[in-house]
């Protein structure tokens, strides 16, 4: 084999092997399992074809709730996390006293464990002893069922997640902002552009690379959200905060439906692919033009 | 030069792969095939038993493990604790991935039966016969650990649920512990009228409020009907007893007989309103007595009565220690020795204040620090029992039961719809099991 081809292949081989063993083989095995009815341990796997997929769509109302919630979570994450991170980055990129401290403060929730964040926010939302209801009562308003009211439970959990995860994209945006040459800002200032015009026509276009990373990581993170839901509501009340990843976990490890759990995981994979592949393709096309 | 680097790199890779392959053998050099450590002169050192407990009982097990290892220095108990729900899930994950510990705490019914039914747990049948378990453990506890046609664990405690109430609040509002369901409803109403939350509960995970719901089913369906419903022998859909039970659940929920936002409260948090005097009762297991001591509450402040269902039966369950069928023989023996050690009368007597009650061991005494203990045990022996719902129903159906319970509280399902919804879950489960 040509040395020019052999060498990179050889260098890539260890990583490829690890990838195959850790990701590709288990993924294909779970695809295989999704066509069986199996409790995870029995020697008998019963082939059911695509019945697990049909059952999820036709006979499992919680799956529909989980699918809708996952879509909500992805859209909300893309909008709120990205906007909040950009806003904080723009704010903390300005020179002011104590800027470094504030950067640390806003980044710090990100280094906390998801479970710690969940417990902390569960207490903040506590119906009788929580901070938020205490504030509402202080100002003469009725306390709210932050996590027990299905119409606001998922939103309440999302706020906790937003607080937890905004730090990482903020740092990425900050890095992007610091890479923008100062003379560009001076030039548009001379041209008479106001702050908003500068943001739209200079800052955001030049943060393109940062946006790529932030959107991709936020998207994938949102698709597979699990821990904060599991810890704060357990999917309740009445399964109204289930997402695909948590429902997959319940099917697999609580109900011992490994086939259905695997089918769910593949639906999740397909969804991630449908959203991510066109995005990545578009980006790679743009980067070559 | 480049070619030389390439050759060196390949050699290094091959060497590292070989080293990794050989690592296992090197690592295992100090161990024989039975998981025992041996010193270089071949002398036996320690047998290690890995043990998973629920975190609530972990301090007790740790204390007992220390005493056990003091008497058996060649055995080491390596313990890991999980909260209740994560414990159930971690066991399933471990079973599916072949990483079960040598011994684990478990409940009976459909929670515990998974392990004998799938060949994961040691069958104590022969051991029980050889060691006269019939003379040592309460008969009902032995019946409850018999799962999947096996004696699936060493019974540790047999629990039954009842209401623990604040005596001071009952006295303040001139309330007597109720004996009938009708009296019970009057108590609930009176407490609520006086600004007290009658019953505290935490609905996250579903099993805590389930205890109230199953009491309602017992009241409306009667003993026989309740048993048939749990055995999936009677339809839930259109069943008047089930509909009435859900209707009553909705009524109590609407009237605010449970804490605000209880549906997603952690069951561990349910005790706080009771301790603060904001709530008057909690439907709990005898473990609540020990919890009062652990949380530095005054046990004298609390009384006990069984949930009045007019059938004289109370919700019961067993907790046990199961042992890995695949563990090596000497590890199994060490695990059995530990399980029998902690259920021995001498050890229970010496550790009365920490082990709690009611022990499955015949004639186990109760600590004087748990003044309600004797009332609880008397109630358990005088009343009949039914198996607690989360051990009676298949786990898949149970999830539907929990969801219906929540949806009725949230006014998103009528009692009729809730009954039909659970039956739909039962039908799906039966279809899948065919």
Interface residues (C-beta under 8 A of the other chain):
Chain A: X7 X10 X14 X37 X39 X40 X41 X42 X55 X59 X62 X122 X126 X127 X128 X129 X143 X145 X146 X147 X148 X149 X150 X153 X232 X233 X234 X236 X237 X238 X239 X249 X250 X253 X254 X255 X256 X257 X258
Chain B: X6 X9 X10 X13 X85 X88 X89 X92 X93 X95 X96 X114 X118 X119 X120 X203 X204 X205 X206 X259 X260 X261 X262 X263 X264 X265 X266 X269 X272 X273 X278 X395 X396 X399 X402 X403 X406 X407 X409 X410 X412 X428 X432
